[in-house]
Amino acid sequence: MNKKLIGLAVAASLSLPAFAASAEDMFRDAWYAVPSVNYMNTDGDLNADHGWGVGIKLGKELSPSWDFQGGLGYNRASEDTGIVGASGNYKQTTLGLDALYMFSRSNFRPFLLAGVGAARNKLGYDYAGAAGRSSKTSWLGNVGLGAQYLFNDSFGLQADLREQWSRAPTGRTAIGAADESNTVANTLLSLGGIFRFGAPAPVVAAAAPEPAPMPIAEPAPAPEPAPMAEPAPVAKCEPTMDTITIGAEKLFAFDKANLSKEGKAALDEAAAKIKANPEVKAVIVTGHTDRIGSDNYNQKLSERRAKQVADYMVSQGVDRSTIQSSGKGESDPVVQCEGTKKTKKLISCLAPNRRVTIQGEGKKEMGCN
């Protein structure tokens, strides 16, 4: 295998823009097609030059972590027969199915792949007017890595580098001699477009209906003067409390603890409100998760999210000495939903439980001098 080719291909696939237009989870359960062009570095046993080809794959998003892709490929290279005056070519047609492990569902999606299928390898030559052909149909196996980048919900790019193994005729030593069949390993670099279809549109909350106009009643006659009432008892002095609740989807990507641009904007408003009220002497930040995942994982995730929020508010000018952060994991839900399987319906139903609360407590007391 050409090590320089591998190094350049890996650098090319990983140099796609590694930022997302939105931190929202972009798993849409979509189908997609990937037409591609290929560069092939042939196995040394084939005595062939590097070649080019094309391919077409049909893919499906199976879960937040897995895709599958199946499709056809055709690649061709000139063959060096080793015989003076002879010319030839090597052709490979493949049919395969790959499983892709996706490291992310943001716009930039690096992945690992492995797959199996069938390959048809053909060798042909011409010498002094005579022609010869040999071919071999065999199993196909491949492993590799790559990345996708989505520009929007409908279109993106995919680049991948893979090593392909199959059985092919090799080792011709003379015109008319029989070819040996050996296992060959070709290195394939592919670049293609992603055309997504069949994805459900993101759910947009319906606007609240306009309130009905209040009926105007005729003025009632003035009541008779009531006897002077006893003064009401003085209310018990209590410190002022104000709580702000922000949904986790607005602050973080699904199952992540890094603040999104939209989440920072929401926290800017909360920080400004706290700084505008000097009587606020304590700020309590509490993270909550839903029940998807283990108790220990959810507890740690809620703590990391609460600390991210607290640190950001300090960076916006809130006094660090007034802020406390903690996580309650899945222990304090606000909604209950049926089901245990991690489906889109259950994830959507449990959304209110994924939240961060910011509670401000002041020393100024209501009803007191």
N, C-alpha and C positions, 0 to 999 in steps of 0.2 A: 504493500500500500504506500502511496506517495504521501509522506508525512507533511510536506509543505502544503499539498492540496487540502489535507484534513485541517491543518491549522488555519488556512485562509477561509475555509468553509465555515468552521466554527465561529471565527471572528465575524464573518458576514452575517450569520444567522443571529448572533447575539448583539449586533450593532444596530438592529432596528430600534426605533424610539421606545425607551423603556418607561413611558409615562402614560397615564390613563386619562381620557377626557372626563370620566366620571368615576368616582370611587364606589358606585353602586355595584352590587354583584350582577354580572352580565350573563349568567347562565340562563339560556332561554329555551333549552330542549329543542334546538333547531336542527334541520337538515341543511347540508351545504355541498356544493360541487367545487372541485379544485382542478382546473386544467393547468398543466405545468409544462415547462421545458426542462430537459435534463442534460447534465454533463456527466459522461461515464469514463472512469479510469479503469481500464480492463485488467484482469488478472494476467500476470506475466506468462502463465502457461498457454494463453491463447495466442501469443505472438501477434497481438493486434494493437493498433494505435488507440489513442483516446478518441471517444466518439460522442455523438449527440443524439438526443431523442425527445419524445413527447410522452405525456401521460394524462390520464383523466381519472379522478377519484370521486366517489360519493361518500360523504361523511355524515355522522350523526353525533350530537352532544347527548351522551347517555346520563351523565350525572355531573355535579360540580367538579369531579376529578377525572372523569374518563370520557374519551371519544373513541369511535371506531371509524376506519376508512377502508373502503374496498375499491379496487379499480384495475385498469389496464395500463401497461406501459410498453413502449416500443423504442429500442435503442439500437444504433448501428455504428460500426467502426470499421475502418480499413484493416485488413489482415496482412501481416508480414509473414509470407509463407516460408521464407528462408531459401527459396528456389529462384535462381536468376531467371528473369524474364517472366515470372509468374506473378499474378496479382490476385487478390481475394478480398473477401469481406466477412465480417462477423455480425450477425443479427441476433437480438434477444427480444422475445415477446414474453411478457409476464402477466399473470392474473393473480392478485393477492388480496389478503385481508389483514389489516394492521390494527392493533390496540394502542392508543395513545394515552399516556398518563400526563394530565395537565397540571402544571404547578400553579397556575393562576387562571382566573376568569375575568381579569381586567382586560383592557384593550391589548396589552402585550402579554402573550401566553406561551412561555417556553414549555417544551414537552420532551418526553422520552417515548420511543416507539419500539414495538416488536411485532413481527407478523410472519405468516406462512402463506404458501400458495403453490402455483405451478409455473414452470418456465419452459419455453421452447427456444433452444439455442441452435443456431444454424451457422455452418462454415461453408463458404463457397470460394472457388478459385477458377482462373482461366490461365491456360498455358499453351502457347503455340496452336491456338484454335480449339484445343480440347478444354472441356469444362467438367468440373466435379463438384458435388454437393454432399454434405453430411449433416445430420441433425440429431438432436437428443432432446426428448421431453422428460422432465424430471420434477421432483419436489423443489420448492423454493423456500428459503428462510432468510430473514433480514432483521437487523437491529439498527437503531440510530437515534438521533436527537434532532431537534429543530425548534422553531418558534413561529407563532402566528401573530399578526398585528391587525386589529380591526379598526378601520377608519370610522365606521358606523355600524348599525345593526344589520346592514345588507352586504357590505363589501370589505375585504381585507386582503392581506398577503400571507403566504406560507412559504418558508424556506426550511429544507431539511437535508441532512447528510446521513446516508445509511450504507451499511455493508451488506451485500446480497450474496448468498451462497446457493449454488445449483450445480447440477451435473452437466458437463458440456463436452463435445468432441474436441480433443487436443492432441498435439504431438505428431501431426503429419510430417513424415520425413521424405516422401517422394510422391510424384504424381501417380495416382492410382493406388497408393498404399492405404491401408485401413487406418482410421483415426482411433486413438485411444479415448476413453471417457474418464474424465477426472472431475473432482469437485473443484470448482473455481469460485473465487471471491471477487466480485466487481464492486467498486466504490462509486456511489451515485449521489450527485448533488442536484437538487431540484429546487426550482423557484416557480411558484404559481399564484394565481388569484383565487380568492375565496368568495363565492357567491352564495349567501345564506338565504334560505327560504323556509316557510312553514313555521317560523317562530311566533309564539303568541305575543301580541303587542303589550308593552308594560301597562299595568293597571293604573288608570288615572282616576283619582277620587272625584266623585261628582260634586258639583258646587251645591252648597246648602240652599234650599229654597228661600225665596224672599219672604219675610214675615208678613202675615196678613195685617192690613191696617186695623188699628184699634178702634172699636166703635166709640162714638162720642155720645155720652149720656147727657140727658137734661140735668142741669144743676139742681141738686136737692135743696129743699128749704133749709135755712140756717137752723141748727139744733138749739134747743134751750141751753142756756149756760149751765155747765155741769158744776157740781160742788167742787171746791178746791181739794185736790187729791193729796194724799200724804206723799212727801218726797220719796222717790225711789231709792232703794239702798245703793250705796256706791259700789260699782263693779270692782271685782278683785283685780288688782294690778297684775298684768301679764306682759312679758316681753313680746315685742313684735316679731312675727315670723313671716317669711315669704319664700315659697318654694317654686323653682323653675324645673319642669320636666322636659327633657329633649330625647326623642326617639333615637336609638342607636344607629338606625339606617341613615339618619341625617348626619351623624358624626363620623361613622366608620364604615368601611366596606364589610360585607358579610364575613363573620368569623375573624376579623382583623382588629388591631388596636391602634392603628395609625390614623390620626385625624385627617378628614377630607377637607377640601377647600370650602365646601358648603357648611361643614361642621364648624370650622373656624369662624365663619361669618356669624353663625348662631351664638357662639361663645363670646364674640366681640360685643354683641348686644347685652349678654348677661353681665360681662365684666363692666361695661359702661354703666349699667343700672346699679351695680354694687358700689362702684366708685362715686356715683352721684348721691349716694345715701351714706354719709359719714357715720350715722348711728349704727350701721351694720358692723358688728365687732367679731362675728364668727361666721365662716362659710363652710358648710359640710357638703362634700361631693360624694355621692354614692352610686356605684355601678351595679347594674342588674342584667342578667341574661335570661334566655328562655331555657327549657329543660332538654333541648337537643344536645347530646354529648354527655360526658361523665360529670359527676358532681365536682370532682377535683379540678377538671379542666375549666368548667364554667366559673368556679370560684376565682381561679387565677386570672381568667380573661376579664371578669368584672373588676378585679383589683387593678389590672394594667390599664383598662379604659378609664377608671376613675382617676388614676395618677396622671394619665395623659391630659385629661381635662383640667385637673388642678394645676399642673405645670404650665399649661398654655395660659390660664387665667393669670398666673403670676407674671408671665411674660407680657401680659397686657396691662400691668400696673396694679393688680390686686395684691395687697400685703400678704406675703407668704406666711407670716406668723398667725394670720387669721384663718388659714385654710387647713381643713382635715379631709383626707380621702380614704375611702374604704370600699370594699366590694361585698355584695350579698349573694353573688352567684344566681342560682335559680330559686332561692328560698322565699322570695317575696313577689309572686306573680300577681298581675292585675287582671288577667283573663285566664280561663281554662278552655282547652281545646281537646277534642277527641283524636285518638290515633297515637301510634308510637313510631311508625315508619317515617323517615326523613323525606317527606314529599314537599312539593312546592306549596300545596294547599295548607299543610301543617305549618311550614315556615312562615307563610303569610298570616295565618291565624294567630301565631304566637308573637307577631311583631310588637304589640304594645308592651310585652314583657321585657324586650330588649331596649333598655333605656338608661339614661343617666340623670339623676336628680341633683339639683344645686339648691341648697337651703341656706338662706341668709337669716341670721338671728341678730336682733339689735337690742341695745340696753335701754333705748327710749321706751317707756312703758305707756300703754294706752290707758286712759282714764285716771292717770296719776299726775300729780303736780311735779 
